[in-house]
Amino acid sequence: MSVYVGIDVHRKRSQVAVVAEDGTVQLNKNVVNGSEPFLRLIGDLPAGTPVAFEAAFGWSWLAELLEDYGFDAHLVHPLRCKAIASARLKNDKVDAAILAQLLRADLLPEAWIAPPAVRQLRALVRHRISLVRLGTQQRNRIHAVAADHGYDRSASYWTGPGRGWLAELDLPPASREIVADCLAVIDGLAPAIDRLDGELHARAKADPRAKVLRELPGIGEFTALVMLAEIGDITRFPSARKLASWAGLTPTVRGSDLTVRHGHISKQGSAWLRWALNQAAQTAKRSPEFTATYAAIAKRRGKKIATIAVARKLLTRAWHLLDQMQAADAGAPPRP
């Protein structure tokens, strides 16, 4: 008899439920996270046994473990799963059993499990973004300290003359300490960011998809890598509209009877991809390809919405480029 496994994953411990084909719960137990405890519990199940778990904090190790031991891993979209399986009684045992039951009934709202190479690329580009944001926070803090004491400089604060200007400011001891600490953090981040830039440059140079994406206005090496890391396999999306919807760049729709209302973009999917496309759109909206479109939408609906529209157009063109590459590699005609 086939069985179905649901796992409610947490940081230190997880709840594992095993459900039979007739819906009977055979096992529902809490275990410490790790290979050995999990294999002691489900290691005797036959290869190919389907296992469902939510895309919670720190799920990658579990996906790798299940795939290495021949289980059929299913990653669950947590928000959509809650909409389907809302219940008055909610605890880990109930959640694990519901995952297994939804898997048994083929009602599971699945998310894509990216292969290890894509997950590693995601980790690298997200790490660089985080480090750059941390450096930006320190720079903003220094600007704020200078402004609090009535100082400003039209030129850069971070070049040699700018550093000299900062050093000569008449600041109270606490403010001087803040500036010195922020500069130390900025200087400490620089080698790590430079190393990541070199590694990502080599990856972009070796990936023909990155070269193709760079043909789009506003798309540089790093943005291309962010798009490839977040999108993954382009064949997952049968159309550019599906990709835009997954990226959260399509408007929400609420309809009842004959009334339909379109709201703001859904902002579902990868926030990292939306950020990268928004950054690219800031440059692309000034290119001849998008200037007229941007100006028309900005006049009707404002600059922010116009920039989002350009970001979606960039993503649409990226889908067509990647789809054409995929079709050429497979020897098949590109999708319309």
Disulfide bonds with the S-S distance in Angstrom:
none
